[in-house]
């Protein structure tokens, strides 16, 4: 193990006098030195005996990534709660050296930092837990994911609508290849349809290359509320109450949703650290039944090939979202360029190790782009060259409707409630019984027409 500080009563010196079961291989002067020592493979556990306030989610995540468990000494209730929320094993500074040694051994045996709630004066068994940010890492509401995946086994029965019908809180990632296939349009309007059906919804713009949800909704946002939430999450101070304050409430005809707006400039991407993004999504599960995330396109992770140490990852936010998602909607343009891109991208998605159910959406479907045989030609091409996933849905192209919605900063449910595109997106996320009902917007429109 390596340490920072010695604690109020020379506790680390007491560990050295035990001559086992733990061995102190280095006493560091700062957390940066401790991180470097751990990344070199020098230790399996790190004890933070002083300045625990400097511990962040990102630092804990970096240590977990190299197999180092984190144990901190703290007794102030607020700090104990913060550290436990970060997944740090917390021990009392007044604990005997033997007790602390047992805690360190248990944490190291688990392989990574313990699950929240590890504070105790004596040793306690620690359940094994996957590192934060690992692919397939279960969120706080893993039961929701299990329900979503269970319902998503039969696409013929529209089971992939588990994102809308699952019993627990779910995270829906809207992702697709480069080339503007319509990820943002699909994500915004999916969120709106879910909110209009009565569900509590959070819409997150996690595109680190070109966030555009706020602009598409006509919002003048200079704060990037997702970045604000990530800063709070990284410090371990993000709660359901604070997230509700940070998120903007968007009210539209038929419902309302909360929005975590994206970065105002692409060069701010280091603010979306993977560990913080994952924690933001975990808290989103606490305040909303469905969280819809607009992702960036790239899945590249070349930083590990270029550097000997861990560095900020440009695509880390996207990878974190896809790892935490219950359902991934892969959006591609239905044309001669978009379909090959989507085929390759879906293959890359599988190679990235995501475990969520993937639903393929072909967007911008128009007869002029693929000949006169209609959707059959798209299906035939996909079956011949595409991956195992079948095409889940076709979304028609309607440039005039989209221009109208974008110009007015409105959602399709407001700007064009009777359009084919709006109805198709509603059909993706809403249950059949819900789709058969007339929405509040449709009723209002019908009444207006009757009066006219």
DRENDO-1510 file (C-alpha; in Angstrom, 1 decimal, always signed):
<recs>
REC; n; res; u; v; w
REC; 1; UNK; +0.0; +0.0; +0.0 .
REC; 2; UNK; +0.9; +3.7; -0.4 .
REC; 3; UNK; -0.2; +6.5; +1.8 .
REC; 4; UNK; -0.7; +10.3; +2.0 .
REC; 5; UNK; -0.5; +11.8; +5.4 .
REC; 6; UNK; -0.1; +10.0; +8.7 .
REC; 7; UNK; -3.4; +10.6; +10.4 .
REC; 8; UNK; -4.0; +12.4; +13.7 .
REC; 9; UNK; -2.4; +9.7; +15.9 .
REC; 10; UNK; +0.3; +8.1; +13.8 .
REC; 11; UNK; -1.9; +5.4; +12.5 .
REC; 12; UNK; +0.2; +4.7; +9.4 .
REC; 13; UNK; +3.2; +4.3; +11.6 .
REC; 14; UNK; +1.2; +1.8; +13.6 .
REC; 15; UNK; +0.6; -0.2; +10.4 .
REC; 16; UNK; +4.3; -0.3; +9.7 .
REC; 17; UNK; +4.9; -1.7; +13.2 .
REC; 18; UNK; +2.5; -4.6; +12.6 .
REC; 19; UNK; +4.9; -6.1; +10.1 .
REC; 20; UNK; +1.9; -7.4; +8.2 .
REC; 21; UNK; -0.7; -8.2; +6.9 .
REC; 22; UNK; -0.1; -4.9; +5.0 .
REC; 23; UNK; +3.1; -3.4; +3.9 .
REC; 24; UNK; +3.7; +0.4; +3.4 .
REC; 25; UNK; +5.8; +0.7; +0.3 .
REC; 26; UNK; +5.7; +4.5; +0.0 .
REC; 27; UNK; +4.6; +7.5; +2.0 .
REC; 28; UNK; +3.7; +10.2; -0.4 .
REC; 29; UNK; +3.6; +14.0; +0.2 .
REC; 30; UNK; +0.7; +14.7; -2.2 .
REC; 31; UNK; -2.1; +13.0; -4.0 .
REC; 32; UNK; -0.3; +13.5; -7.4 .
REC; 33; UNK; +2.7; +11.5; -6.1 .
REC; 34; UNK; +0.3; +8.8; -4.8 .
REC; 35; UNK; -1.4; +8.6; -8.2 .
REC; 36; UNK; +1.9; +8.2; -10.0 .
REC; 37; UNK; +3.1; +5.5; -7.6 .
REC; 38; UNK; -0.2; +3.6; -8.0 .
REC; 39; UNK; -0.1; +3.8; -11.8 .
REC; 40; UNK; +3.4; +2.3; -11.8 .
REC; 41; UNK; +1.9; -0.8; -10.2 .
REC; 42; UNK; +3.6; -0.3; -6.8 .
REC; 43; UNK; +0.6; -1.0; -4.6 .
REC; 44; UNK; -2.9; -2.6; -4.4 .
REC; 45; UNK; -4.3; -0.1; -1.9 .
REC; 46; UNK; -4.0; +3.6; -1.2 .
REC; 47; UNK; -4.6; +5.1; +2.3 .
REC; 48; UNK; -5.6; +8.8; +2.4 .
REC; 49; UNK; -4.9; +9.8; +6.0 .
REC; 50; UNK; -5.0; +13.6; +5.4 .
REC; 51; UNK; -6.6; +16.1; +3.0 .
REC; 52; UNK; -9.4; +13.8; +2.0 .
REC; 53; UNK; -11.2; +16.9; +0.7 .
REC; 54; UNK; -9.0; +16.7; -2.4 .
REC; 55; UNK; -10.3; +13.3; -3.3 .
REC; 56; UNK; -12.6; +13.4; -6.4 .
REC; 57; UNK; -14.5; +10.9; -8.4 .
REC; 58; UNK; -12.0; +11.2; -11.3 .
REC; 59; UNK; -9.1; +10.4; -9.0 .
REC; 60; UNK; -10.9; +7.4; -7.4 .
REC; 61; UNK; -11.8; +6.2; -10.9 .
REC; 62; UNK; -8.2; +6.4; -12.1 .
REC; 63; UNK; -7.0; +4.5; -9.1 .
REC; 64; UNK; -9.7; +1.9; -9.6 .
REC; 65; UNK; -8.7; +1.6; -13.3 .
REC; 66; UNK; -5.2; +0.3; -12.2 .
REC; 67; UNK; -6.7; -2.0; -9.5 .
REC; 68; UNK; -6.0; +0.1; -6.5 .
REC; 69; UNK; -8.5; +0.3; -3.7 .
REC; 70; UNK; -8.9; +3.6; -1.8 .
REC; 71; UNK; -9.2; +3.8; +2.0 .
REC; 72; UNK; -9.7; +7.2; +3.6 .
REC; 73; UNK; -9.6; +8.3; +7.3 .
REC; 74; UNK; -12.5; +10.6; +8.2 .
REC; 75; UNK; -15.1; +11.0; +10.9 .
REC; 76; UNK; -17.0; +14.3; +10.1 .
REC; 77; UNK; -20.4; +13.0; +9.0 .
REC; 78; UNK; -20.6; +15.2; +5.9 .
REC; 79; UNK; -17.2; +14.2; +4.7 .
REC; 80; UNK; -17.9; +10.5; +5.4 .
REC; 81; UNK; -21.0; +10.7; +3.3 .
REC; 82; UNK; -19.2; +12.4; +0.5 .
REC; 83; UNK; -16.4; +9.8; +0.4 .
REC; 84; UNK; -18.8; +6.9; +0.7 .
REC; 85; UNK; -20.7; +8.3; -2.3 .
REC; 86; UNK; -17.5; +8.3; -4.3 .
REC; 87; UNK; -17.1; +4.6; -3.5 .
REC; 88; UNK; -14.2; +5.1; -1.0 .
REC; 89; UNK; -13.8; +2.8; +2.0 .
REC; 90; UNK; -14.0; +5.1; +5.1 .
REC; 91; UNK; -12.4; +4.2; +8.4 .
REC; 92; UNK; -12.3; +6.1; +11.6 .
REC; 93; UNK; -9.1; +7.9; +12.5 .
REC; 94; UNK; -9.5; +6.5; +16.0 .
REC; 95; UNK; -9.5; +2.9; +14.8 .
REC; 96; UNK; -6.7; +0.7; +16.0 .
REC; 97; UNK; -4.0; -0.3; +13.4 .
REC; 98; UNK; -5.3; -3.9; +13.4 .
REC; 99; UNK; -8.7; -2.7; +12.4 .
REC; 100; UNK; -7.4; -0.4; +9.7 .
REC; 101; UNK; -5.2; -3.3; +8.3 .
REC; 102; UNK; -8.3; -5.5; +8.1 .
REC; 103; UNK; -10.2; -2.8; +6.2 .
REC; 104; UNK; -7.4; -2.4; +3.8 .
REC; 105; UNK; -7.1; -6.1; +3.2 .
REC; 106; UNK; -10.8; -6.4; +2.6 .
REC; 107; UNK; -10.8; -3.5; +0.1 .
REC; 108; UNK; -7.8; -4.9; -1.7 .
REC; 109; UNK; -9.3; -8.4; -1.9 .
REC; 110; UNK; -12.4; -6.8; -3.5 .
REC; 111; UNK; -10.1; -5.6; -6.2 .
REC; 112; UNK; -11.4; -2.0; -6.3 .
REC; 113; UNK; -12.9; +0.6; -4.0 .
REC; 114; UNK; -15.9; -0.5; -2.0 .
REC; 115; UNK; -19.5; +0.2; -2.6 .
REC; 116; UNK; -21.0; +3.3; -0.9 .
REC; 117; UNK; -21.6; +2.9; +2.8 .
REC; 118; UNK; -18.3; +1.4; +3.7 .
REC; 119; UNK; -17.7; +3.5; +6.8 .
REC; 120; UNK; -17.2; +1.5; +9.9 .
REC; 121; UNK; -15.0; +1.4; +13.0 .
REC; 122; UNK; -14.3; -2.2; +12.6 .
REC; 123; UNK; -13.7; -4.6; +9.7 .
REC; 124; UNK; -16.6; -5.5; +7.6 .
REC; 125; UNK; -17.0; -7.7; +4.5 .
REC; 126; UNK; -16.9; -5.7; +1.3 .
REC; 127; UNK; -18.8; -6.9; -1.7 .
REC; 128; UNK; -16.8; -7.1; -5.0 .
REC; 129; UNK; -17.7; -4.3; -7.3 .
REC; 130; UNK; -16.7; -3.5; -10.9 .
REC; 131; UNK; -14.6; -0.3; -11.4 .
REC; 132; UNK; -16.6; +2.8; -12.0 .
REC; 133; UNK; -16.7; +3.3; -15.8 .
REC; 134; UNK; -16.2; -0.3; -16.6 .
REC; 135; UNK; -18.4; -1.7; -19.4 .
REC; 136; UNK; -21.6; -3.2; -18.1 .
REC; 137; UNK; -21.2; -1.6; -14.7 .
REC; 138; UNK; -24.6; -1.8; -13.0 .
REC; 139; UNK; -26.1; +1.5; -11.9 .
REC; 140; UNK; -28.0; +2.1; -8.7 .
REC; 141; UNK; -31.2; +0.9; -10.3 .
REC; 142; UNK; -29.8; -2.2; -11.9 .
REC; 143; UNK; -33.2; -3.8; -11.5 .
REC; 144; UNK; -34.5; -1.4; -14.0 .
REC; 145; UNK; -31.8; -2.5; -16.5 .
REC; 146; UNK; -32.7; -6.1; -15.9 .
REC; 147; UNK; -36.4; -5.4; -16.5 .
REC; 148; UNK; -35.5; -3.4; -19.7 .
REC; 149; UNK; -33.3; -6.2; -21.1 .
REC; 150; UNK; -35.9; -8.9; -20.2 .
REC; 151; UNK; -38.5; -7.0; -22.2 .
REC; 152; UNK; -36.1; -6.4; -25.0 .
REC; 153; UNK; -35.6; -9.9; -26.2 .
REC; 154; UNK; -38.3; -10.0; -28.8 .
REC; 155; UNK; -38.1; -7.1; -31.3 .
REC; 156; UNK; -41.1; -8.5; -33.2 .
REC; 157; UNK; -43.2; -7.8; -30.2 .
REC; 158; UNK; -41.7; -4.3; -29.8 .
REC; 159; UNK; -40.0; -5.4; -26.6 .
REC; 160; UNK; -37.3; -2.8; -27.1 .
REC; 161; UNK; -39.7; -0.2; -25.9 .
REC; 162; UNK; -38.6; -1.2; -22.4 .
REC; 163; UNK; -37.0; +2.2; -22.3 .
REC; 164; UNK; -40.5; +3.6; -21.9 .
REC; 165; UNK; -42.2; +0.6; -20.3 .
REC; 166; UNK; -39.6; -0.7; -17.8 .
REC; 167; UNK; -40.6; -0.8; -14.2 .
REC; 168; UNK; -37.4; +0.9; -13.0 .
REC; 169; UNK; -35.6; +4.0; -13.9 .
REC; 170; UNK; -33.8; +3.6; -17.3 .
REC; 171; UNK; -31.1; +5.3; -19.3 .
REC; 172; UNK; -31.7; +5.6; -23.1 .
REC; 173; UNK; -28.6; +6.5; -25.2 .
REC; 174; UNK; -29.3; +7.9; -28.7 .
REC; 175; UNK; -26.1; +7.3; -30.7 .
REC; 176; UNK; -25.0; +7.0; -34.2 .
REC; 177; UNK; -22.0; +7.5; -36.6 .
REC; 178; UNK; -20.6; +10.7; -37.9 .
REC; 179; UNK; -22.4; +12.6; -40.6 .
REC; 180; UNK; -25.4; +14.2; -38.8 .
REC; 181; UNK; -27.8; +11.2; -39.1 .
REC; 182; UNK; -30.2; +13.0; -36.8 .
REC; 183; UNK; -29.2; +11.9; -33.3 .
REC; 184; UNK; -30.2; +15.2; -31.6 .
REC; 185; UNK; -33.6; +15.4; -33.4 .
REC; 186; UNK; -34.4; +11.8; -32.4 .
REC; 187; UNK; -33.2; +12.3; -28.8 .
REC; 188; UNK; -35.2; +15.5; -28.2 .
REC; 189; UNK; -38.4; +14.2; -29.6 .
REC; 190; UNK; -38.1; +10.8; -27.9 .
REC; 191; UNK; -37.8; +12.7; -24.6 .
REC; 192; UNK; -40.8; +14.8; -25.4 .
REC; 193; UNK; -43.0; +11.9; -26.3 .
REC; 194; UNK; -42.0; +10.1; -23.1 .
REC; 195; UNK; -42.8; +13.2; -21.1 .
REC; 196; UNK; -46.1; +13.7; -22.8 .
REC; 197; UNK; -47.1; +10.1; -22.0 .
REC; 198; UNK; -46.8; +11.0; -18.3 .
REC; 199; UNK; -43.3; +9.9; -17.4 .
REC; 200; UNK; -40.7; +12.0; -15.6 .
REC; 201; UNK; -37.8; +12.6; -18.1 .
REC; 202; UNK; -34.3; +14.1; -18.1 .
REC; 203; UNK; -32.8; +15.0; -21.4 .
REC; 204; UNK; -29.0; +15.1; -21.4 .
REC; 205; UNK; -26.8; +16.6; -24.1 .
REC; 206; UNK; -23.5; +14.6; -23.7 .
REC; 207; UNK; -22.1; +15.3; -27.2 .
REC; 208; UNK; -18.6; +16.5; -26.6 .
REC; 209; UNK; -18.1; +17.5; -30.3 .
REC; 210; UNK; -21.2; +19.5; -31.1 .
REC; 211; UNK; -23.8; +19.9; -28.4 .
REC; 212; UNK; -26.9; +21.4; -30.0 .
REC; 213; UNK; -30.0; +20.5; -27.9 .
REC; 214; UNK; -30.3; +23.9; -26.2 .
REC; 215; UNK; -29.9; +25.7; -29.5 .
REC; 216; UNK; -32.5; +23.5; -31.2 .
REC; 217; UNK; -35.0; +24.3; -28.4 .
REC; 218; UNK; -34.3; +28.0; -28.7 .
REC; 219; UNK; -32.6; +28.3; -25.3 .
REC; 220; UNK; -29.9; +30.9; -24.7 .
REC; 221; UNK; -27.7; +28.8; -22.4 .
REC; 222; UNK; -24.2; +29.9; -21.6 .
REC; 223; UNK; -23.8; +27.8; -18.5 .
REC; 224; UNK; -23.7; +24.2; -19.8 .
REC; 225; UNK; -25.7; +22.6; -17.0 .
REC; 226; UNK; -24.2; +19.2; -17.7 .
REC; 227; UNK; -20.7; +20.5; -17.1 .
REC; 228; UNK; -22.0; +22.1; -13.8 .
REC; 229; UNK; -23.5; +18.8; -12.7 .
REC; 230; UNK; -20.3; +16.9; -13.6 .
REC; 231; UNK; -18.2; +19.3; -11.4 .
REC; 232; UNK; -20.5; +18.6; -8.5 .
REC; 233; UNK; -20.4; +14.9; -9.2 .
REC; 234; UNK; -16.6; +14.9; -9.4 .
REC; 235; UNK; -16.5; +16.5; -6.0 .
REC; 236; UNK; -18.9; +14.0; -4.5 .
REC; 237; UNK; -21.6; +16.7; -3.8 .
REC; 238; UNK; -24.2; +15.9; -6.4 .
REC; 239; UNK; -27.5; +14.9; -5.0 .
REC; 240; UNK; -31.0; +14.5; -6.4 .
REC; 241; UNK; -31.9; +17.9; -4.9 .
REC; 242; UNK; -28.9; +19.7; -6.4 .
REC; 243; UNK; -29.4; +18.1; -9.8 .
REC; 244; UNK; -33.0; +19.2; -9.9 .
REC; 245; UNK; -31.8; +22.8; -9.3 .
REC; 246; UNK; -29.0; +22.5; -11.9 .
REC; 247; UNK; -31.2; +21.1; -14.6 .
REC; 248; UNK; -33.4; +23.4; -16.6 .
REC; 249; UNK; -37.1; +22.7; -16.8 .
REC; 250; UNK; -38.5; +22.8; -20.4 .
REC; 251; UNK; -42.2; +23.2; -20.7 .
REC; 252; UNK; -43.9; +22.3; -23.9 .
REC; 253; UNK; -47.4; +21.7; -25.2 .
REC; 254; UNK; -48.3; +18.3; -23.7 .
REC; 255; UNK; -45.8; +18.1; -20.8 .
REC; 256; UNK; -42.4; +19.1; -19.4 .
REC; 257; UNK; -39.0; +17.7; -18.9 .
REC; 258; UNK; -35.6; +18.5; -17.3 .
REC; 259; UNK; -32.7; +19.4; -19.5 .
REC; 260; UNK; -28.9; +19.1; -18.8 .
REC; 261; UNK; -27.6; +21.2; -21.6 .
REC; 262; UNK; -24.3; +20.5; -23.4 .
REC; 263; UNK; -21.0; +22.2; -23.7 .
REC; 264; UNK; -21.1; +25.7; -25.2 .
REC; 265; UNK; -17.8; +25.1; -26.9 .
REC; 266; UNK; -16.2; +21.9; -28.2 .
REC; 267; UNK; -12.8; +22.7; -26.5 .
REC; 268; UNK; -14.5; +22.3; -23.1 .
REC; 269; UNK; -14.7; +18.5; -23.5 .
REC; 270; UNK; -12.3; +17.8; -20.6 .
REC; 271; UNK; -15.1; +19.0; -18.3 .
REC; 272; UNK; -17.1; +15.8; -19.1 .
REC; 273; UNK; -15.0; +13.3; -17.3 .
REC; 274; UNK; -16.3; +9.7; -17.5 .
REC; 275; UNK; -16.5; +9.1; -13.8 .
REC; 276; UNK; -18.4; +12.3; -13.3 .
REC; 277; UNK; -20.8; +11.5; -16.2 .
REC; 278; UNK; -21.5; +8.1; -14.8 .
REC; 279; UNK; -22.4; +9.6; -11.4 .
REC; 280; UNK; -24.6; +12.2; -13.1 .
REC; 281; UNK; -26.6; +9.5; -14.8 .
REC; 282; UNK; -26.9; +7.5; -11.6 .
REC; 283; UNK; -28.5; +10.6; -9.9 .
REC; 284; UNK; -30.7; +11.1; -13.0 .
REC; 285; UNK; -32.1; +7.7; -12.2 .
REC; 286; UNK; -33.2; +9.0; -8.8 .
REC; 287; UNK; -35.2; +12.0; -10.2 .
REC; 288; UNK; -36.6; +10.6; -13.4 .
REC; 289; UNK; -38.2; +7.4; -14.8 .
REC; 290; UNK; -36.3; +7.8; -18.1 .
REC; 291; UNK; -33.1; +9.6; -18.9 .
REC; 292; UNK; -32.5; +10.2; -22.6 .
REC; 293; UNK; -28.9; +11.0; -23.6 .
REC; 294; UNK; -27.8; +12.5; -26.9 .
REC; 295; UNK; -24.3; +11.0; -27.4 .
REC; 296; UNK; -21.3; +11.9; -29.5 .
REC; 297; UNK; -20.5; +9.7; -32.4 .
REC; 298; UNK; -16.9; +8.6; -31.8 .
REC; 299; UNK; -16.0; +5.4; -29.9 .
REC; 300; UNK; -12.2; +5.8; -30.3 .
REC; 301; UNK; -10.1; +5.3; -27.3 .
REC; 302; UNK; -6.6; +5.9; -28.7 .
REC; 303; UNK; -5.2; +7.8; -25.6 .
REC; 304; UNK; -4.1; +4.5; -24.1 .
REC; 305; UNK; -2.0; +3.8; -27.1 .
REC; 306; UNK; -0.4; +7.2; -27.1 .
REC; 307; UNK; +0.4; +7.7; -23.4 .
REC; 308; UNK; +2.0; +5.7; -20.7 .
REC; 309; UNK; -0.4; +7.1; -18.1 .
REC; 310; UNK; -4.1; +7.8; -17.9 .
REC; 311; UNK; -5.0; +11.0; -19.6 .
REC; 312; UNK; -8.3; +12.8; -20.3 .
REC; 313; UNK; -10.3; +11.0; -22.9 .
REC; 314; UNK; -12.2; +13.0; -25.6 .
REC; 315; UNK; -14.7; +10.2; -26.1 .
REC; 316; UNK; -14.9; +9.2; -22.4 .
REC; 317; UNK; -18.3; +10.8; -21.9 .
REC; 318; UNK; -19.8; +8.8; -24.8 .
REC; 319; UNK; -18.3; +5.5; -23.7 .
REC; 320; UNK; -19.5; +6.1; -20.1 .
REC; 321; UNK; -23.0; +6.8; -21.3 .
REC; 322; UNK; -23.1; +3.7; -23.5 .
REC; 323; UNK; -21.8; +1.6; -20.6 .
REC; 324; UNK; -24.5; +2.9; -18.3 .
REC; 325; UNK; -27.3; +2.7; -20.8 .
REC; 326; UNK; -30.1; +0.2; -20.7 .
REC; 327; UNK; -31.1; +0.7; -24.3 .
REC; 328; UNK; -29.1; +2.1; -27.2 .
REC; 329; UNK; -30.8; +3.5; -30.2 .
REC; 330; UNK; -28.3; +3.5; -33.1 .
REC; 331; UNK; -29.4; +6.2; -35.6 .
REC; 332; UNK; -28.2; +6.2; -39.2 .
REC; 333; UNK; -29.2; +8.1; -42.3 .
REC; 334; UNK; -31.1; +6.0; -44.9 .
REC; 335; UNK; -28.9; +6.7; -47.9 .
REC; 336; UNK; -25.9; +5.3; -49.8 .
REC; 337; UNK; -23.5; +7.0; -47.4 .
REC; 338; UNK; -25.3; +6.7; -44.2 .
REC; 339; UNK; -26.1; +3.0; -44.3 .
REC; 340; UNK; -22.5; +1.8; -44.7 .
REC; 341; UNK; -21.4; +4.2; -42.0 .
REC; 342; UNK; -24.1; +2.8; -39.6 .
REC; 343; UNK; -23.1; -0.8; -40.4 .
REC; 344; UNK; -19.5; -0.2; -39.5 .
REC; 345; UNK; -20.5; +1.9; -36.5 .
REC; 346; UNK; -22.8; -0.8; -35.1 .
REC; 347; UNK; -19.9; -3.3; -35.5 .
REC; 348; UNK; -17.6; -0.9; -33.5 .
REC; 349; UNK; -20.3; -0.6; -30.9 .
REC; 350; UNK; -20.3; -4.4; -30.4 .
REC; 351; UNK; -16.5; -4.4; -30.3 .
REC; 352; UNK; -16.6; -1.7; -27.5 .
REC; 353; UNK; -18.2; -4.3; -25.3 .
REC; 354; UNK; -21.6; -2.6; -24.6 .
REC; 355; UNK; -24.1; -4.9; -23.1 .
REC; 356; UNK; -27.3; -2.8; -23.6 .
REC; 357; UNK; -30.0; -3.8; -26.0 .
REC; 358; UNK; -29.3; -2.0; -29.4 .
REC; 359; UNK; -32.1; -0.9; -31.6 .
REC; 360; UNK; -31.3; +0.3; -35.1 .
REC; 361; UNK; -33.2; +3.3; -36.4 .
REC; 362; UNK; -32.9; +4.3; -40.0 .
REC; 363; UNK; -33.6; +8.1; -40.2 .
REC; 364; UNK; -34.3; +10.4; -43.1 .
REC; 365; UNK; -36.1; +7.6; -45.1 .
REC; 366; UNK; -37.1; +8.9; -48.5 .
REC; 367; UNK; -37.8; +7.0; -51.8 .
REC; 368; UNK; -35.5; +9.3; -53.8 .
REC; 369; UNK; -32.4; +8.2; -51.8 .
REC; 370; UNK; -32.7; +4.4; -52.3 .
REC; 371; UNK; -34.8; +3.7; -55.4 .
REC; 372; UNK; -38.4; +2.8; -56.0 .
REC; 373; UNK; -38.8; -0.4; -54.0 .
REC; 374; UNK; -39.4; +1.4; -50.8 .
REC; 375; UNK; -38.2; +0.1; -47.5 .
REC; 376; UNK; -37.8; -3.4; -48.9 .
REC; 377; UNK; -34.6; -2.3; -50.6 .
REC; 378; UNK; -33.2; -1.0; -47.4 .
REC; 379; UNK; -34.1; -4.2; -45.6 .
REC; 380; UNK; -32.5; -6.3; -48.3 .
REC; 381; UNK; -29.3; -4.3; -48.2 .
REC; 382; UNK; -29.1; -4.5; -44.4 .
REC; 383; UNK; -29.7; -8.2; -44.4 .
REC; 384; UNK; -26.9; -8.7; -47.0 .
REC; 385; UNK; -24.2; -6.4; -45.5 .
REC; 386; UNK; -25.4; -5.4; -42.0 .
REC; 387; UNK; -24.8; -6.9; -38.6 .
REC; 388; UNK; -27.0; -9.3; -36.7 .
REC; 389; UNK; -29.3; -6.6; -35.4 .
REC; 390; UNK; -32.3; -6.1; -37.6 .
REC; 391; UNK; -33.7; -2.7; -38.5 .
REC; 392; UNK; -36.0; -1.7; -35.7 .
REC; 393; UNK; -37.7; +1.4; -37.1 .
REC; 394; UNK; -37.8; +3.6; -40.2 .
REC; 395; UNK; -38.2; +7.4; -39.6 .
REC; 396; UNK; -39.4; +9.4; -42.6 .
REC; 397; UNK; -37.7; +12.5; -43.9 .
REC; 398; UNK; -39.7; +15.7; -43.6 .
REC; 399; UNK; -37.4; +18.6; -44.2 .
REC; 400; UNK; -40.2; +21.2; -44.1 .
REC; 401; UNK; -41.4; +20.1; -40.7 .
REC; 402; UNK; -37.9; +20.0; -39.3 .
REC; 403; UNK; -37.1; +23.4; -40.6 .
REC; 404; UNK; -40.3; +24.8; -39.0 .
REC; 405; UNK; -39.6; +23.2; -35.7 .
REC; 406; UNK; -35.9; +24.4; -35.6 .
REC; 407; UNK; -36.8; +27.9; -36.7 .
REC; 408; UNK; -39.3; +28.3; -33.9 .
REC; 409; UNK; -37.3; +26.4; -31.3 .
REC; 410; UNK; -40.1; +23.9; -30.7 .
REC; 411; UNK; -40.5; +20.2; -30.5 .
REC; 412; UNK; -42.4; +18.2; -33.2 .
REC; 413; UNK; -45.2; +17.5; -30.7 .
REC; 414; UNK; -45.8; +21.3; -30.8 .
REC; 415; UNK; -44.7; +22.4; -34.2 .
REC; 416; UNK; -46.2; +19.5; -36.2 .
REC; 417; UNK; -48.2; +17.1; -34.0 .
REC; 418; UNK; -49.8; +15.3; -37.0 .
REC; 419; UNK; -46.7; +14.9; -39.0 .
REC; 420; UNK; -45.5; +11.4; -40.0 .
REC; 421; UNK; -42.1; +12.0; -38.5 .
REC; 422; UNK; -43.6; +12.9; -35.1 .
REC; 423; UNK; -45.9; +9.9; -35.1 .
REC; 424; UNK; -43.0; +7.6; -36.1 .
REC; 425; UNK; -40.8; +8.8; -33.2 .
REC; 426; UNK; -43.8; +8.3; -30.8 .
REC; 427; UNK; -44.1; +4.8; -32.1 .
REC; 428; UNK; -40.5; +4.0; -31.2 .
REC; 429; UNK; -40.9; +4.9; -27.5 .
REC; 430; UNK; -44.5; +4.7; -26.6 .
REC; 431; UNK; -46.5; +1.6; -25.8 .
REC; 432; UNK; -49.2; +0.6; -28.4 .
REC; 433; UNK; -52.0; +1.4; -26.0 .
REC; 434; UNK; -50.6; +4.9; -25.5 .
REC; 435; UNK; -50.1; +5.4; -29.3 .
REC; 436; UNK; -53.8; +4.7; -29.8 .
REC; 437; UNK; -54.8; +7.5; -27.6 .
REC; 438; UNK; -55.0; +11.1; -28.8 .
REC; 439; UNK; -52.5; +13.3; -27.1 .
REC; 440; UNK; -53.3; +16.5; -25.4 .
REC; 441; UNK; -51.8; +18.4; -28.3 .
REC; 442; UNK; -53.9; +16.4; -30.8 .
REC; 443; UNK; -57.1; +17.1; -28.9 .
REC; 444; UNK; -56.4; +20.8; -28.7 .
REC; 445; UNK; -55.7; +20.9; -32.4 .
REC; 446; UNK; -58.9; +19.0; -33.2 .
REC; 447; UNK; -61.0; +21.3; -31.1 .
REC; 448; UNK; -59.5; +24.3; -32.7 .
REC; 449; UNK; -60.3; +22.9; -36.2 .
REC; 450; UNK; -63.8; +22.1; -35.1 .
REC; 451; UNK; -64.4; +25.6; -33.8 .
REC; 452; UNK; -62.9; +27.0; -37.1 .
</recs>
